[in-house]
Amino acid sequence: MAFICQQHRKKYENLGDQDLINYWFHWMQGSETPYQNKEWKNALPFVGGAFDLATMLIKRNPDAPLILNLMSLSAIYASNILHHMDREEESDQVILYTQELLLEEKPNTLGDSRYFKTLSDESAHNDFVKSHLNMHLYQREYISESLH
């Protein structure tokens, strides 16, 4: 799963960690207005790009708490946006991919179970984002089906 094209990915892979972190914050901030206005298509490139930067960072620094936060925040946020775009399979893939990365990069600690559990618990997503980004996620909605 990737949001940044291969050409731009190479550009960002050559940057230092602090530059990637700065871009991450800039892109997450850029997503705020379109997200608040429910302009999902305009918010996704920012959040998706931030998610890709976080995946680059976690491969370099799997034990850095800041990087684990950035990875989890952008995964939850991207998953939420994809859900609101009715791209449910991709929404789930972002979370599963992030959990796989945590397990791959931090196998001895089960991907730092606090982050792994937060990613697994959809009801914890809003509180996690609110506590780190001081923003509210729009609630996910699911179509209920009648059994008869």
WOFEN-V513570 format. One line per field, one symbol per residue. phi: phi as a letter, one per 30 degrees, with the letter a starting at -180 (. if undefined). burial: + if it has 24 or more other ideal C-beta (glycine too) atoms within 12 Angstrom, else -. Layout:
# WOFEN-V513570
phi=???
burial=???
This chain:
# WOFEN-V513570
phi=.bccdeddedddddddeddddddeddddddddddddchcedddeedddddddddddddddbdcdeddddeddddddddddddedcicdddeddedddddddddddbddbhiheddeddddcedcdddddddcchbcddddbbddcddb
burial=+-++-------+----+--++-+++-++--++--+----+--++++++++++++++++--++----+++++++++++++++++++----++--++-+++-++--++----++--++-+++----+--++--++-+-+-----------
